[in-house]
Structure formats: structure tokens, C-alpha cells
Amino acid sequence: MNKRIFYLVAVGVLPLFSACDNEDKVKEISKDGAIETTMSVEHHGDKLDVIKTTHKIWVKNMLVKTSVHTDTIPALGVLKTETETTDGVTREIDVKKDYEFYITVK
């Protein structure tokens, strides 16, 4: 797999996806000739995260190949945030930091 396709930078994943307008989101993938890529990060303890990248290759509406790559990366730690219960009680909790994804396609 060409690692230059993906350029990952740490900070948080939600700002990237919340910046997309509804018109930018793909509702259905054209499977006539496409590469469908899914990326996720799972937290494994306090010190490690696992990044998983899955590529599905579509040709003439047929899935011809699926490639899955996983890698262990350092965890980013935790941040303190406030949350409110259904009773209206506010308390501070620790939340694990997420990675932010930046993808360059050439």
C-alpha cells in the first residue's frame, strides 16, 4: 500500500467531519470503478491506539478486492470535559483524545 496516499495528523477526528456540508457527503458510492476507503481508530488502554484502514476495490459493480491494514500508534492521552446527566447535574469527566484525519489523494 502506498503510504503517501494518507497523511495523518494527531488532534481529534470530529472537527474534520463536522466541517463537511451535507452536500459534500456521498450518499451512495459508484461501484462501476471506485476505491472505497474506511478509517477508524480504536483506543486500547491508556498508552496505545490501533488505526484500521480498509480499502474496497469496485470494478463493474463487483467487489474485486478488500485490503485491511492495522497499525499500533501512541495514545494521545485524555482531556477533561463537562457533561450533564439527565437530572441536570453537571460533572467533569475524562475523555480520551482522538486523532484527526487529513487525507491527500493524488
Gaussian input, Z-matrix of N, CA and C with variables (Angstrom, degrees):
# hf/3-21g

backbone

0 1
 N
 C     1     B1
 C     2     B2     1     A1
 N     3     B3     2     A2     1     D1
 C     4     B4     3     A3     2     D2
 C     5     B5     4     A4     3     D3
 N     6     B6     5     A5     4     D4
 C     7     B7     6     A6     5     D5
 C     8     B8     7     A7     6     D6
 N     9     B9     8     A8     7     D7
 C    10    B10     9     A9     8     D8
 C    11    B11    10    A10     9     D9
 N    12    B12    11    A11    10    D10
 C    13    B13    12    A12    11    D11
 C    14    B14    13    A13    12    D12
 N    15    B15    14    A14    13    D13
 C    16    B16    15    A15    14    D14
 C    17    B17    16    A16    15    D15
 N    18    B18    17    A17    16    D16
 C    19    B19    18    A18    17    D17
 C    20    B20    19    A19    18    D18
 N    21    B21    20    A20    19    D19
 C    22    B22    21    A21    20    D20
 C    23    B23    22    A22    21    D21
 N    24    B24    23    A23    22    D22
 C    25    B25    24    A24    23    D23
 C    26    B26    25    A25    24    D24
 N    27    B27    26    A26    25    D25
 C    28    B28    27    A27    26    D26
 C    29    B29    28    A28    27    D27
 N    30    B30    29    A29    28    D28
 C    31    B31    30    A30    29    D29
 C    32    B32    31    A31    30    D30
 N    33    B33    32    A32    31    D31
 C    34    B34    33    A33    32    D32
 C    35    B35    34    A34    33    D33
 N    36    B36    35    A35    34    D34
 C    37    B37    36    A36    35    D35
 C    38    B38    37    A37    36    D36
 N    39    B39    38    A38    37    D37
 C    40    B40    39    A39    38    D38
 C    41    B41    40    A40    39    D39
 N    42    B42    41    A41    40    D40
 C    43    B43    42    A42    41    D41
 C    44    B44    43    A43    42    D42
 N    45    B45    44    A44    43    D43
 C    46    B46    45    A45    44    D44
 C    47    B47    46    A46    45    D45
 N    48    B48    47    A47    46    D46
 C    49    B49    48    A48    47    D47
 C    50    B50    49    A49    48    D48
 N    51    B51    50    A50    49    D49
 C    52    B52    51    A51    50    D50
 C    53    B53    52    A52    51    D51
 N    54    B54    53    A53    52    D52
 C    55    B55    54    A54    53    D53
 C    56    B56    55    A55    54    D54
 N    57    B57    56    A56    55    D55
 C    58    B58    57    A57    56    D56
 C    59    B59    58    A58    57    D57
 N    60    B60    59    A59    58    D58
 C    61    B61    60    A60    59    D59
 C    62    B62    61    A61    60    D60
 N    63    B63    62    A62    61    D61
 C    64    B64    63    A63    62    D62
 C    65    B65    64    A64    63    D63
 N    66    B66    65    A65    64    D64
 C    67    B67    66    A66    65    D65
 C    68    B68    67    A67    66    D66
 N    69    B69    68    A68    67    D67
 C    70    B70    69    A69    68    D68
 C    71    B71    70    A70    69    D69
 N    72    B72    71    A71    70    D70
 C    73    B73    72    A72    71    D71
 C    74    B74    73    A73    72    D72
 N    75    B75    74    A74    73    D73
 C    76    B76    75    A75    74    D74
 C    77    B77    76    A76    75    D75
 N    78    B78    77    A77    76    D76
 C    79    B79    78    A78    77    D77
 C    80    B80    79    A79    78    D78
 N    81    B81    80    A80    79    D79
 C    82    B82    81    A81    80    D80
 C    83    B83    82    A82    81    D81
 N    84    B84    83    A83    82    D82
 C    85    B85    84    A84    83    D83
 C    86    B86    85    A85    84    D84
 N    87    B87    86    A86    85    D85
 C    88    B88    87    A87    86    D86
 C    89    B89    88    A88    87    D87
 N    90    B90    89    A89    88    D88
 C    91    B91    90    A90    89    D89
 C    92    B92    91    A91    90    D90
 N    93    B93    92    A92    91    D91
 C    94    B94    93    A93    92    D92
 C    95    B95    94    A94    93    D93
 N    96    B96    95    A95    94    D94
 C    97    B97    96    A96    95    D95
 C    98    B98    97    A97    96    D96
 N    99    B99    98    A98    97    D97
 C   100   B100    99    A99    98    D98
 C   101   B101   100   A100    99    D99
 N   102   B102   101   A101   100   D100
 C   103   B103   102   A102   101   D101
 C   104   B104   103   A103   102   D102
 N   105   B105   104   A104   103   D103
 C   106   B106   105   A105   104   D104
 C   107   B107   106   A106   105   D105
 N   108   B108   107   A107   106   D106
 C   109   B109   108   A108   107   D107
 C   110   B110   109   A109   108   D108
 N   111   B111   110   A110   109   D109
 C   112   B112   111   A111   110   D110
 C   113   B113   112   A112   111   D111
 N   114   B114   113   A113   112   D112
 C   115   B115   114   A114   113   D113
 C   116   B116   115   A115   114   D114
 N   117   B117   116   A116   115   D115
 C   118   B118   117   A117   116   D116
 C   119   B119   118   A118   117   D117
 N   120   B120   119   A119   118   D118
 C   121   B121   120   A120   119   D119
 C   122   B122   121   A121   120   D120
 N   123   B123   122   A122   121   D121
 C   124   B124   123   A123   122   D122
 C   125   B125   124   A124   123   D123
 N   126   B126   125   A125   124   D124
 C   127   B127   126   A126   125   D125
 C   128   B128   127   A127   126   D126
 N   129   B129   128   A128   127   D127
 C   130   B130   129   A129   128   D128
 C   131   B131   130   A130   129   D129
 N   132   B132   131   A131   130   D130
 C   133   B133   132   A132   131   D131
 C   134   B134   133   A133   132   D132
 N   135   B135   134   A134   133   D133
 C   136   B136   135   A135   134   D134
 C   137   B137   136   A136   135   D135
 N   138   B138   137   A137   136   D136
 C   139   B139   138   A138   137   D137
 C   140   B140   139   A139   138   D138
 N   141   B141   140   A140   139   D139
 C   142   B142   141   A141   140   D140
 C   143   B143   142   A142   141   D141
 N   144   B144   143   A143   142   D142
 C   145   B145   144   A144   143   D143
 C   146   B146   145   A145   144   D144
 N   147   B147   146   A146   145   D145
 C   148   B148   147   A147   146   D146
 C   149   B149   148   A148   147   D147
 N   150   B150   149   A149   148   D148
 C   151   B151   150   A150   149   D149
 C   152   B152   151   A151   150   D150
 N   153   B153   152   A152   151   D151
 C   154   B154   153   A153   152   D152
 C   155   B155   154   A154   153   D153
 N   156   B156   155   A155   154   D154
 C   157   B157   156   A156   155   D155
 C   158   B158   157   A157   156   D156
 N   159   B159   158   A158   157   D157
 C   160   B160   159   A159   158   D158
 C   161   B161   160   A160   159   D159
 N   162   B162   161   A161   160   D160
 C   163   B163   162   A162   161   D161
 C   164   B164   163   A163   162   D162
 N   165   B165   164   A164   163   D163
 C   166   B166   165   A165   164   D164
 C   167   B167   166   A166   165   D165
 N   168   B168   167   A167   166   D166
 C   169   B169   168   A168   167   D167
 C   170   B170   169   A169   168   D168
 N   171   B171   170   A170   169   D169
 C   172   B172   171   A171   170   D170
 C   173   B173   172   A172   171   D171
 N   174   B174   173   A173   172   D172
 C   175   B175   174   A174   173   D173
 C   176   B176   175   A175   174   D174
 N   177   B177   176   A176   175   D175
 C   178   B178   177   A177   176   D176
 C   179   B179   178   A178   177   D177
 N   180   B180   179   A179   178   D178
 C   181   B181   180   A180   179   D179
 C   182   B182   181   A181   180   D180
 N   183   B183   182   A182   181   D181
 C   184   B184   183   A183   182   D182
 C   185   B185   184   A184   183   D183
 N   186   B186   185   A185   184   D184
 C   187   B187   186   A186   185   D185
 C   188   B188   187   A187   186   D186
 N   189   B189   188   A188   187   D187
 C   190   B190   189   A189   188   D188
 C   191   B191   190   A190   189   D189
 N   192   B192   191   A191   190   D190
 C   193   B193   192   A192   191   D191
 C   194   B194   193   A193   192   D192
 N   195   B195   194   A194   193   D193
 C   196   B196   195   A195   194   D194
 C   197   B197   196   A196   195   D195
 N   198   B198   197   A197   196   D196
 C   199   B199   198   A198   197   D197
 C   200   B200   199   A199   198   D198
 N   201   B201   200   A200   199   D199
 C   202   B202   201   A201   200   D200
 C   203   B203   202   A202   201   D201
 N   204   B204   203   A203   202   D202
 C   205   B205   204   A204   203   D203
 C   206   B206   205   A205   204   D204
 N   207   B207   206   A206   205   D205
 C   208   B208   207   A207   206   D206
 C   209   B209   208   A208   207   D207
 N   210   B210   209   A209   208   D208
 C   211   B211   210   A210   209   D209
 C   212   B212   211   A211   210   D210
 N   213   B213   212   A212   211   D211
 C   214   B214   213   A213   212   D212
 C   215   B215   214   A214   213   D213
 N   216   B216   215   A215   214   D214
 C   217   B217   216   A216   215   D215
 C   218   B218   217   A217   216   D216
 N   219   B219   218   A218   217   D217
 C   220   B220   219   A219   218   D218
 C   221   B221   220   A220   219   D219
 N   222   B222   221   A221   220   D220
 C   223   B223   222   A222   221   D221
 C   224   B224   223   A223   222   D222
 N   225   B225   224   A224   223   D223
 C   226   B226   225   A225   224   D224
 C   227   B227   226   A226   225   D225
 N   228   B228   227   A227   226   D226
 C   229   B229   228   A228   227   D227
 C   230   B230   229   A229   228   D228
 N   231   B231   230   A230   229   D229
 C   232   B232   231   A231   230   D230
 C   233   B233   232   A232   231   D231
 N   234   B234   233   A233   232   D232
 C   235   B235   234   A234   233   D233
 C   236   B236   235   A235   234   D234
 N   237   B237   236   A236   235   D235
 C   238   B238   237   A237   236   D236
 C   239   B239   238   A238   237   D237
 N   240   B240   239   A239   238   D238
 C   241   B241   240   A240   239   D239
 C   242   B242   241   A241   240   D240
 N   243   B243   242   A242   241   D241
 C   244   B244   243   A243   242   D242
 C   245   B245   244   A244   243   D243
 N   246   B246   245   A245   244   D244
 C   247   B247   246   A246   245   D245
 C   248   B248   247   A247   246   D246
 N   249   B249   248   A248   247   D247
 C   250   B250   249   A249   248   D248
 C   251   B251   250   A250   249   D249
 N   252   B252   251   A251   250   D250
 C   253   B253   252   A252   251   D251
 C   254   B254   253   A253   252   D252
 N   255   B255   254   A254   253   D253
 C   256   B256   255   A255   254   D254
 C   257   B257   256   A256   255   D255
 N   258   B258   257   A257   256   D256
 C   259   B259   258   A258   257   D257
 C   260   B260   259   A259   258   D258
 N   261   B261   260   A260   259   D259
 C   262   B262   261   A261   260   D260
 C   263   B263   262   A262   261   D261
 N   264   B264   263   A263   262   D262
 C   265   B265   264   A264   263   D263
 C   266   B266   265   A265   264   D264
 N   267   B267   266   A266   265   D265
 C   268   B268   267   A267   266   D266
 C   269   B269   268   A268   267   D267
 N   270   B270   269   A269   268   D268
 C   271   B271   270   A270   269   D269
 C   272   B272   271   A271   270   D270
 N   273   B273   272   A272   271   D271
 C   274   B274   273   A273   272   D272
 C   275   B275   274   A274   273   D273
 N   276   B276   275   A275   274   D274
 C   277   B277   276   A276   275   D275
 C   278   B278   277   A277   276   D276
 N   279   B279   278   A278   277   D277
 C   280   B280   279   A279   278   D278
 C   281   B281   280   A280   279   D279
 N   282   B282   281   A281   280   D280
 C   283   B283   282   A282   281   D281
 C   284   B284   283   A283   282   D282
 N   285   B285   284   A284   283   D283
 C   286   B286   285   A285   284   D284
 C   287   B287   286   A286   285   D285
 N   288   B288   287   A287   286   D286
 C   289   B289   288   A288   287   D287
 C   290   B290   289   A289   288   D288
 N   291   B291   290   A290   289   D289
 C   292   B292   291   A291   290   D290
 C   293   B293   292   A292   291   D291
 N   294   B294   293   A293   292   D292
 C   295   B295   294   A294   293   D293
 C   296   B296   295   A295   294   D294
 N   297   B297   296   A296   295   D295
 C   298   B298   297   A297   296   D296
 C   299   B299   298   A298   297   D297
 N   300   B300   299   A299   298   D298
 C   301   B301   300   A300   299   D299
 C   302   B302   301   A301   300   D300
 N   303   B303   302   A302   301   D301
 C   304   B304   303   A303   302   D302
 C   305   B305   304   A304   303   D303
 N   306   B306   305   A305   304   D304
 C   307   B307   306   A306   305   D305
 C   308   B308   307   A307   306   D306
 N   309   B309   308   A308   307   D307
 C   310   B310   309   A309   308   D308
 C   311   B311   310   A310   309   D309
 N   312   B312   311   A311   310   D310
 C   313   B313   312   A312   311   D311
 C   314   B314   313   A313   312   D312
 N   315   B315   314   A314   313   D313
 C   316   B316   315   A315   314   D314
 C   317   B317   316   A316   315   D315

   B1=1.4565
   B2=1.5233
   B3=1.2896
   B4=1.4502
   B5=1.5274
   B6=1.3337
   B7=1.4628
   B8=1.5174
   B9=1.3160
   B10=1.4694
   B11=1.5183
   B12=1.3288
   B13=1.4613
   B14=1.5245
   B15=1.2984
   B16=1.4624
   B17=1.5128
   B18=1.3046
   B19=1.4505
   B20=1.5184
   B21=1.3260
   B22=1.4541
   B23=1.5267
   B24=1.3102
   B25=1.4523
   B26=1.5248
   B27=1.3361
   B28=1.4532
   B29=1.5165
   B30=1.3202
   B31=1.4681
   B32=1.5269
   B33=1.3026
   B34=1.4621
   B35=1.5114
   B36=1.3252
   B37=1.4621
   B38=1.5232
   B39=1.2941
   B40=1.4569
   B41=1.5222
   B42=1.3296
   B43=1.4669
   B44=1.5297
   B45=1.3102
   B46=1.4553
   B47=1.5189
   B48=1.3186
   B49=1.4457
   B50=1.5276
   B51=1.3075
   B52=1.4554
   B53=1.5245
   B54=1.3356
   B55=1.4595
   B56=1.5274
   B57=1.3327
   B58=1.4611
   B59=1.5211
   B60=1.3220
   B61=1.4568
   B62=1.5181
   B63=1.3248
   B64=1.4620
   B65=1.5196
   B66=1.3262
   B67=1.4574
   B68=1.5218
   B69=1.3568
   B70=1.4592
   B71=1.5197
   B72=1.3151
   B73=1.4574
   B74=1.5175
   B75=1.3368
   B76=1.4570
   B77=1.5163
   B78=1.3285
   B79=1.4590
   B80=1.5194
   B81=1.3193
   B82=1.4581
   B83=1.5243
   B84=1.3142
   B85=1.4564
   B86=1.5221
   B87=1.3307
   B88=1.4567
   B89=1.5203
   B90=1.3015
   B91=1.4625
   B92=1.5226
   B93=1.3322
   B94=1.4554
   B95=1.5307
   B96=1.3131
   B97=1.4588
   B98=1.5108
   B99=1.3381
   B100=1.4637
   B101=1.5264
   B102=1.3205
   B103=1.4635
   B104=1.5208
   B105=1.3171
   B106=1.4626
   B107=1.5284
   B108=1.3260
   B109=1.4611
   B110=1.5195
   B111=1.3287
   B112=1.4583
   B113=1.5238
   B114=1.3396
   B115=1.4656
   B116=1.5184
   B117=1.3411
   B118=1.4598
   B119=1.5203
   B120=1.3205
   B121=1.4624
   B122=1.5190
   B123=1.3309
   B124=1.4635
   B125=1.5238
   B126=1.3224
   B127=1.4630
   B128=1.5256
   B129=1.3362
   B130=1.4582
   B131=1.5228
   B132=1.3031
   B133=1.4564
   B134=1.5169
   B135=1.3257
   B136=1.4594
   B137=1.5215
   B138=1.3415
   B139=1.4551
   B140=1.5231
   B141=1.3424
   B142=1.4627
   B143=1.5240
   B144=1.3190
   B145=1.4573
   B146=1.5223
   B147=1.3196
   B148=1.4626
   B149=1.5213
   B150=1.3379
   B151=1.4571
   B152=1.5293
   B153=1.3332
   B154=1.4608
   B155=1.5264
   B156=1.3262
   B157=1.4542
   B158=1.5244
   B159=1.3298
   B160=1.4602
   B161=1.5274
   B162=1.3391
   B163=1.4624
   B164=1.5239
   B165=1.3258
   B166=1.4644
   B167=1.5202
   B168=1.3210
   B169=1.4492
   B170=1.5288
   B171=1.3458
   B172=1.4681
   B173=1.5185
   B174=1.3301
   B175=1.4598
   B176=1.5242
   B177=1.3026
   B178=1.4679
   B179=1.5312
   B180=1.3475
   B181=1.4688
   B182=1.5221
   B183=1.3422
   B184=1.4646
   B185=1.5275
   B186=1.3235
   B187=1.4616
   B188=1.5237
   B189=1.3318
   B190=1.4572
   B191=1.5258
   B192=1.3390
   B193=1.4620
   B194=1.5153
   B195=1.3256
   B196=1.4572
   B197=1.5191
   B198=1.3164
   B199=1.4538
   B200=1.5254
   B201=1.3467
   B202=1.4652
   B203=1.5263
   B204=1.3287
   B205=1.4623
   B206=1.5256
   B207=1.3327
   B208=1.4623
   B209=1.5266
   B210=1.3181
   B211=1.4559
   B212=1.5184
   B213=1.3076
   B214=1.4624
   B215=1.5234
   B216=1.3297
   B217=1.4544
   B218=1.5273
   B219=1.3344
   B220=1.4629
   B221=1.5227
   B222=1.3280
   B223=1.4623
   B224=1.5250
   B225=1.3191
   B226=1.4630
   B227=1.5235
   B228=1.3171
   B229=1.4579
   B230=1.5173
   B231=1.3220
   B232=1.4654
   B233=1.5247
   B234=1.3231
   B235=1.4541
   B236=1.5239
   B237=1.2972
   B238=1.4619
   B239=1.5236
   B240=1.3220
   B241=1.4564
   B242=1.5183
   B243=1.3084
   B244=1.4581
   B245=1.5168
   B246=1.3201
   B247=1.4539
   B248=1.5159
   B249=1.3094
   B250=1.4565
   B251=1.5170
   B252=1.3344
   B253=1.4565
   B254=1.5217
   B255=1.3256
   B256=1.4599
   B257=1.5231
   B258=1.3292
   B259=1.4623
   B260=1.5213
   B261=1.3304
   B262=1.4525
   B263=1.5152
   B264=1.3228
   B265=1.4618
   B266=1.5302
   B267=1.3285
   B268=1.4595
   B269=1.5136
   B270=1.3527
   B271=1.4656
   B272=1.5145
   B273=1.3180
   B274=1.4583
   B275=1.5213
   B276=1.3494
   B277=1.4667
   B278=1.5335
   B279=1.3321
   B280=1.4603
   B281=1.5267
   B282=1.3316
   B283=1.4599
   B284=1.5248
   B285=1.3483
   B286=1.4588
   B287=1.5206
   B288=1.3303
   B289=1.4640
   B290=1.5232
   B291=1.3388
   B292=1.4587
   B293=1.5206
   B294=1.3124
   B295=1.4566
   B296=1.5217
   B297=1.3084
   B298=1.4490
   B299=1.5252
   B300=1.3213
   B301=1.4637
   B302=1.5329
   B303=1.3243
   B304=1.4592
   B305=1.5162
   B306=1.3153
   B307=1.4587
   B308=1.5192
   B309=1.3292
   B310=1.4539
   B311=1.5204
   B312=1.3274
   B313=1.4545
   B314=1.5144
   B315=1.3230
   B316=1.4767
   B317=1.5053
   A1=108.28
   A2=116.58
   A3=122.15
   A4=109.26
   A5=116.91
   A6=120.96
   A7=112.55
   A8=118.25
   A9=120.55
   A10=111.60
   A11=117.25
   A12=119.99
   A13=110.12
   A14=116.71
   A15=120.43
   A16=110.96
   A17=115.42
   A18=121.89
   A19=107.02
   A20=115.68
   A21=120.46
   A22=110.47
   A23=116.16
   A24=122.45
   A25=108.39
   A26=116.41
   A27=120.77
   A28=112.92
   A29=116.31
   A30=124.50
   A31=110.62
   A32=121.58
   A33=124.27
   A34=109.84
   A35=118.63
   A36=122.29
   A37=113.16
   A38=119.57
   A39=121.55
   A40=115.38
   A41=120.88
   A42=118.21
   A43=113.49
   A44=117.57
   A45=120.45
   A46=111.02
   A47=117.72
   A48=121.00
   A49=112.20
   A50=118.05
   A51=119.54
   A52=111.50
   A53=117.63
   A54=121.09
   A55=112.31
   A56=117.75
   A57=121.11
   A58=110.43
   A59=115.63
   A60=120.66
   A61=108.39
   A62=116.74
   A63=119.61
   A64=111.96
   A65=117.68
   A66=119.31
   A67=112.19
   A68=118.25
   A69=121.92
   A70=112.73
   A71=118.04
   A72=121.40
   A73=110.83
   A74=115.67
   A75=121.72
   A76=108.79
   A77=116.35
   A78=120.67
   A79=111.52
   A80=116.82
   A81=121.15
   A82=108.84
   A83=115.97
   A84=121.66
   A85=109.15
   A86=117.19
   A87=121.50
   A88=107.27
   A89=117.32
   A90=121.19
   A91=112.02
   A92=116.54
   A93=120.80
   A94=110.54
   A95=116.73
   A96=123.28
   A97=107.83
   A98=117.56
   A99=119.85
   A100=111.21
   A101=114.08
   A102=122.02
   A103=106.22
   A104=116.03
   A105=122.72
   A106=107.49
   A107=116.74
   A108=121.16
   A109=110.21
   A110=115.61
   A111=122.84
   A112=108.04
   A113=115.78
   A114=120.52
   A115=109.59
   A116=115.99
   A117=120.56
   A118=109.30
   A119=114.96
   A120=121.70
   A121=107.60
   A122=115.96
   A123=122.10
   A124=108.77
   A125=116.02
   A126=121.04
   A127=109.15
   A128=116.27
   A129=122.44
   A130=108.29
   A131=115.48
   A132=120.18
   A133=111.89
   A134=115.37
   A135=121.37
   A136=113.44
   A137=117.99
   A138=120.01
   A139=115.01
   A140=117.81
   A141=119.76
   A142=112.63
   A143=115.14
   A144=123.73
   A145=107.00
   A146=117.04
   A147=121.84
   A148=107.91
   A149=115.53
   A150=120.37
   A151=108.05
   A152=115.68
   A153=121.68
   A154=108.61
   A155=116.22
   A156=122.56
   A157=108.27
   A158=116.30
   A159=121.53
   A160=108.72
   A161=116.21
   A162=122.20
   A163=108.44
   A164=116.07
   A165=121.45
   A166=106.86
   A167=116.66
   A168=122.50
   A169=108.16
   A170=115.57
   A171=122.67
   A172=109.52
   A173=117.18
   A174=123.31
   A175=107.84
   A176=116.84
   A177=123.34
   A178=111.39
   A179=115.16
   A180=123.70
   A181=114.38
   A182=116.63
   A183=121.02
   A184=108.91
   A185=116.21
   A186=121.51
   A187=107.36
   A188=117.29
   A189=120.64
   A190=113.10
   A191=117.32
   A192=119.14
   A193=110.15
   A194=115.97
   A195=122.84
   A196=107.57
   A197=116.30
   A198=122.35
   A199=108.63
   A200=116.83
   A201=121.77
   A202=108.37
   A203=115.57
   A204=121.59
   A205=108.28
   A206=116.83
   A207=120.73
   A208=109.14
   A209=115.10
   A210=120.71
   A211=108.75
   A212=116.49
   A213=122.02
   A214=108.55
   A215=115.40
   A216=121.67
   A217=108.84
   A218=118.34
   A219=119.99
   A220=111.87
   A221=116.00
   A222=121.16
   A223=108.73
   A224=116.36
   A225=121.43
   A226=113.41
   A227=117.28
   A228=119.33
   A229=111.64
   A230=115.85
   A231=120.76
   A232=110.14
   A233=114.64
   A234=120.17
   A235=107.68
   A236=115.63
   A237=120.95
   A238=109.08
   A239=116.00
   A240=121.11
   A241=109.23
   A242=116.22
   A243=120.43
   A244=109.83
   A245=115.84
   A246=121.67
   A247=108.74
   A248=116.15
   A249=121.14
   A250=109.29
   A251=116.51
   A252=121.06
   A253=110.14
   A254=116.55
   A255=120.70
   A256=111.45
   A257=116.86
   A258=121.68
   A259=112.39
   A260=117.46
   A261=120.98
   A262=113.90
   A263=118.13
   A264=122.25
   A265=108.51
   A266=116.40
   A267=121.68
   A268=109.14
   A269=114.89
   A270=118.93
   A271=109.01
   A272=116.00
   A273=121.99
   A274=109.36
   A275=116.45
   A276=120.76
   A277=109.09
   A278=115.90
   A279=122.42
   A280=108.82
   A281=116.74
   A282=122.93
   A283=107.77
   A284=116.72
   A285=119.80
   A286=110.10
   A287=115.92
   A288=121.64
   A289=109.32
   A290=115.40
   A291=121.69
   A292=110.34
   A293=115.55
   A294=121.81
   A295=109.97
   A296=116.37
   A297=123.52
   A298=107.37
   A299=118.00
   A300=122.07
   A301=109.43
   A302=115.64
   A303=122.80
   A304=106.00
   A305=118.01
   A306=121.50
   A307=109.50
   A308=114.91
   A309=121.72
   A310=107.74
   A311=117.27
   A312=121.75
   A313=107.91
   A314=116.23
   A315=120.93
   A316=109.75
   D1=136.63
   D2=179.89
   D3=-79.26
   D4=109.31
   D5=-176.21
   D6=-72.23
   D7=-11.87
   D8=178.38
   D9=-72.74
   D10=-17.14
   D11=-179.64
   D12=-65.05
   D13=-37.10
   D14=-176.42
   D15=-112.20
   D16=131.09
   D17=176.81
   D18=-122.63
   D19=107.93
   D20=-174.06
   D21=-104.43
   D22=136.25
   D23=178.53
   D24=-130.86
   D25=140.65
   D26=-176.16
   D27=-82.41
   D28=142.74
   D29=164.82
   D30=172.24
   D31=-63.49
   D32=178.43
   D33=-175.27
   D34=143.15
   D35=-173.46
   D36=-86.45
   D37=-29.22
   D38=-173.91
   D39=-64.49
   D40=-38.36
   D41=-179.17
   D42=-59.90
   D43=-33.00
   D44=179.89
   D45=-64.04
   D46=-48.01
   D47=-176.40
   D48=-76.28
   D49=-30.82
   D50=178.93
   D51=-73.29
   D52=-17.04
   D53=178.91
   D54=-79.10
   D55=-13.74
   D56=-179.68
   D57=-76.76
   D58=136.67
   D59=172.33
   D60=-80.76
   D61=158.60
   D62=179.28
   D63=-59.28
   D64=-33.10
   D65=-179.26
   D66=-71.39
   D67=-17.80
   D68=178.70
   D69=-83.24
   D70=-16.50
   D71=-176.22
   D72=-82.70
   D73=133.18
   D74=179.71
   D75=-81.81
   D76=127.05
   D77=179.87
   D78=-89.73
   D79=-32.89
   D80=179.34
   D81=-144.42
   D82=136.62
   D83=-178.43
   D84=-86.80
   D85=133.63
   D86=172.97
   D87=-73.44
   D88=117.48
   D89=-175.58
   D90=-98.84
   D91=14.33
   D92=178.31
   D93=-71.25
   D94=-33.82
   D95=177.54
   D96=-171.25
   D97=92.31
   D98=-173.35
   D99=-150.40
   D100=156.90
   D101=170.59
   D102=-116.15
   D103=116.20
   D104=179.92
   D105=-101.68
   D106=122.08
   D107=-176.57
   D108=-120.28
   D109=132.71
   D110=176.40
   D111=-122.63
   D112=132.94
   D113=178.33
   D114=-127.09
   D115=141.82
   D116=177.15
   D117=-150.56
   D118=157.99
   D119=175.78
   D120=-127.71
   D121=127.93
   D122=177.48
   D123=-110.79
   D124=137.14
   D125=177.82
   D126=-82.09
   D127=130.71
   D128=177.45
   D129=-126.86
   D130=88.33
   D131=-178.66
   D132=79.58
   D133=-165.60
   D134=-176.17
   D135=-87.01
   D136=-19.58
   D137=-172.06
   D138=-112.58
   D139=-15.74
   D140=-174.76
   D141=-130.87
   D142=145.47
   D143=170.15
   D144=-124.35
   D145=159.84
   D146=176.52
   D147=-123.35
   D148=123.68
   D149=176.13
   D150=-97.02
   D151=133.72
   D152=-179.24
   D153=-123.32
   D154=125.79
   D155=178.64
   D156=-120.32
   D157=125.07
   D158=179.69
   D159=-119.95
   D160=129.35
   D161=175.98
   D162=-114.88
   D163=129.62
   D164=172.82
   D165=-114.54
   D166=127.18
   D167=-179.45
   D168=-103.44
   D169=120.56
   D170=-178.28
   D171=-110.71
   D172=130.16
   D173=175.59
   D174=-135.90
   D175=124.50
   D176=178.82
   D177=49.57
   D178=48.03
   D179=177.39
   D180=63.35
   D181=20.57
   D182=176.22
   D183=-122.61
   D184=136.70
   D185=174.62
   D186=-77.50
   D187=111.53
   D188=-175.83
   D189=-98.47
   D190=-20.46
   D191=-179.99
   D192=-161.44
   D193=141.59
   D194=171.52
   D195=-124.97
   D196=127.89
   D197=-179.77
   D198=-122.45
   D199=128.43
   D200=-179.81
   D201=-121.44
   D202=129.63
   D203=178.69
   D204=-126.26
   D205=130.58
   D206=175.21
   D207=-122.69
   D208=150.94
   D209=179.40
   D210=-150.12
   D211=141.57
   D212=177.39
   D213=-90.16
   D214=131.07
   D215=-178.34
   D216=-131.47
   D217=160.27
   D218=179.82
   D219=-68.16
   D220=142.60
   D221=174.03
   D222=-73.23
   D223=151.66
   D224=-177.21
   D225=-91.80
   D226=-1.25
   D227=-179.51
   D228=93.79
   D229=-160.52
   D230=-177.27
   D231=-126.62
   D232=160.34
   D233=171.86
   D234=-130.60
   D235=151.57
   D236=179.81
   D237=-90.79
   D238=135.35
   D239=178.90
   D240=-142.54
   D241=157.52
   D242=179.27
   D243=-95.60
   D244=142.98
   D245=176.68
   D246=-133.80
   D247=156.13
   D248=-179.65
   D249=-119.97
   D250=131.99
   D251=177.65
   D252=-79.39
   D253=171.71
   D254=178.48
   D255=-64.23
   D256=-20.44
   D257=177.69
   D258=-83.83
   D259=-3.03
   D260=-179.80
   D261=88.23
   D262=8.01
   D263=179.76
   D264=-84.23
   D265=127.77
   D266=178.58
   D267=-97.93
   D268=135.10
   D269=176.22
   D270=-144.80
   D271=159.61
   D272=-179.34
   D273=-94.86
   D274=133.31
   D275=178.66
   D276=-130.75
   D277=161.20
   D278=174.81
   D279=-93.51
   D280=133.65
   D281=177.83
   D282=-126.60
   D283=134.86
   D284=179.07
   D285=-70.27
   D286=136.38
   D287=178.49
   D288=-70.92
   D289=146.28
   D290=178.61
   D291=-108.94
   D292=157.96
   D293=174.78
   D294=-80.71
   D295=149.24
   D296=173.81
   D297=-101.04
   D298=138.20
   D299=-177.60
   D300=-102.67
   D301=131.88
   D302=170.56
   D303=-124.10
   D304=122.32
   D305=-175.33
   D306=-120.97
   D307=129.57
   D308=176.64
   D309=-113.30
   D310=124.74
   D311=178.79
   D312=-112.79
   D313=127.40
   D314=-179.95
   D315=-118.02

